[in-house]
């Protein structure tokens, strides 16, 4: 009689062991799928950011600095409008109320005096246009403009 019980308990323990292994593998596989999905989204976002950066093409024409302020004339010749996220002078970020953007009439290499003020809250640089970026702050160091997609442009040193 004791021989039969021993055989049944060994079979039960083997079945329980198999169930524990299958349950743990199911949990492992589901967590792995979730992690792979999160990493796939990260790669997709990285590719999107890279694409956005490649579409942003800005060049500076002229940068003038005084002890009170600075003006940079830029051309956005990229495929998309560029949004300025931050302007940095030296090591300090310039508050958004301290800089303005102006759209200039389409006159190549001639800096006109008449301008059209763009949105002050989120400065957007339209594609195929010349823009004047006016920073109303004491300028003693280089000026860096950072776009919303993370591209960095050094405007003057």
C-alpha positions as CSV (number, residue, x, y, z in Angstrom):
1,X,0.0,0.0,0.0
2,X,2.8,2.4,0.8
3,X,4.3,1.7,-2.6
4,X,1.2,3.0,-4.4
5,X,1.1,6.2,-2.4
6,X,4.7,6.9,-3.1
7,X,4.1,6.5,-6.8
8,X,1.1,8.8,-6.8
9,X,2.8,11.5,-4.8
10,X,5.8,11.5,-7.2
11,X,3.4,11.8,-10.1
12,X,1.5,14.7,-8.3
13,X,4.8,16.4,-7.5
14,X,5.9,16.1,-11.1
15,X,2.6,17.6,-12.3
16,X,2.8,20.4,-9.8
17,X,6.4,21.1,-10.9
18,X,5.4,21.2,-14.5
19,X,2.5,23.6,-13.7
20,X,4.9,25.9,-11.8
21,X,7.4,25.9,-14.7
22,X,4.6,26.6,-17.3
23,X,3.1,29.4,-15.1
24,X,6.5,31.1,-14.6
25,X,7.3,30.8,-18.3
26,X,3.9,32.4,-19.2
27,X,4.7,35.3,-16.8
28,X,8.2,35.6,-18.3
29,X,7.0,35.6,-21.9
30,X,4.2,38.2,-21.2
31,X,6.7,40.5,-19.4
32,X,9.2,40.1,-22.2
33,X,6.6,41.0,-24.9
34,X,5.7,44.1,-22.9
35,X,9.3,45.1,-22.6
36,X,9.9,44.5,-26.3
37,X,6.9,46.6,-27.2
38,X,8.1,49.5,-25.0
39,X,11.6,49.3,-26.6
40,X,9.9,49.3,-30.1
41,X,8.1,52.5,-29.2
42,X,11.4,54.0,-28.1
43,X,13.1,53.1,-31.3
44,X,10.1,54.6,-33.3
45,X,10.4,57.8,-31.3
46,X,14.1,58.0,-31.9
47,X,13.6,57.6,-35.6
48,X,10.9,60.3,-35.6
49,X,13.2,62.7,-33.7
50,X,16.0,62.0,-36.2
51,X,13.7,62.6,-39.1
52,X,12.5,65.9,-37.5
53,X,16.1,67.0,-36.9
54,X,17.0,66.2,-40.5
55,X,14.1,68.3,-41.8
56,X,15.2,71.4,-39.8
57,X,17.8,73.3,-41.8
58,X,18.6,76.8,-40.6
59,X,21.5,79.0,-41.5
60,X,22.5,82.3,-40.1
61,X,23.1,85.3,-42.3
62,X,24.2,87.9,-39.9
63,X,24.4,88.3,-36.1
64,X,24.8,91.7,-34.5
65,X,25.5,92.2,-30.8
66,X,25.5,95.2,-28.5
67,X,25.9,95.4,-24.8
68,X,22.1,95.6,-24.4
69,X,20.8,93.1,-27.0
70,X,21.5,90.9,-30.0
71,X,19.8,90.3,-33.4
72,X,20.3,87.2,-35.5
73,X,19.1,87.0,-39.1
74,X,18.3,83.4,-40.1
75,X,17.0,81.5,-43.1
76,X,14.9,78.4,-42.6
77,X,15.5,76.4,-45.8
78,X,14.3,73.1,-44.4
79,X,11.2,71.1,-45.2
80,X,9.3,72.0,-42.1
81,X,8.6,75.0,-39.8
82,X,11.0,75.1,-36.9
83,X,9.8,75.8,-33.3
84,X,12.3,77.4,-30.9
85,X,12.2,75.7,-27.6
86,X,15.0,77.6,-25.9
87,X,17.5,80.4,-26.4
88,X,20.6,80.2,-24.3
89,X,23.1,83.1,-23.8
90,X,26.3,81.8,-22.2
91,X,25.1,79.3,-19.6
92,X,21.7,80.8,-18.9
93,X,18.4,80.2,-20.7
94,X,16.7,83.4,-21.8
95,X,13.1,83.7,-20.7
96,X,10.6,83.6,-23.6
97,X,9.5,87.2,-22.9
98,X,13.1,88.4,-23.5
99,X,13.2,87.3,-27.2
100,X,11.0,88.0,-30.2
101,X,10.9,86.6,-33.7
102,X,10.1,88.6,-36.8
103,X,9.3,87.5,-40.3
104,X,11.2,89.5,-43.0
105,X,9.9,90.1,-46.5
106,X,11.4,87.8,-49.0
107,X,14.4,89.8,-50.2
108,X,17.5,87.7,-50.7
109,X,20.7,88.9,-48.8
110,X,19.2,92.3,-48.2
111,X,18.2,92.9,-44.6
112,X,15.1,95.0,-44.7
113,X,14.0,97.3,-41.9
114,X,10.3,96.5,-42.0
115,X,9.3,93.2,-40.2
116,X,6.3,91.2,-39.3
117,X,6.2,90.1,-35.7
118,X,5.6,86.4,-35.2
119,X,4.1,84.6,-32.2
120,X,5.9,85.6,-29.0
121,X,4.9,82.6,-26.9
122,X,6.2,79.8,-29.1
123,X,8.4,81.3,-31.8
124,X,7.9,79.3,-35.1
125,X,10.3,79.9,-38.0
126,X,8.4,79.3,-41.2
127,X,10.0,77.3,-44.0
128,X,11.5,79.1,-46.9
129,X,11.7,82.4,-45.1
130,X,14.1,84.9,-43.5
131,X,13.6,85.4,-39.8
132,X,15.0,88.0,-37.4
133,X,15.5,86.7,-33.8
134,X,15.8,89.6,-31.4
135,X,17.2,88.8,-27.9
136,X,16.5,91.7,-25.5
137,X,19.2,90.8,-22.9
138,X,22.8,91.8,-22.1
139,X,24.9,89.8,-24.5
140,X,28.5,89.0,-23.5
141,X,28.8,85.4,-24.5
142,X,27.7,83.1,-27.3
143,X,24.1,82.6,-28.2
144,X,22.6,79.1,-28.7
145,X,19.2,78.3,-30.1
146,X,17.6,74.9,-29.3
147,X,14.7,73.7,-31.4
148,X,11.7,71.7,-30.2
149,X,13.2,68.5,-31.7
150,X,16.5,69.1,-29.9
151,X,18.6,70.4,-32.7
152,X,21.2,73.0,-31.5
153,X,22.3,76.1,-33.5
154,X,25.1,78.3,-32.3
155,X,24.3,81.8,-33.5
156,X,27.3,83.8,-32.3
157,X,30.4,83.6,-30.1
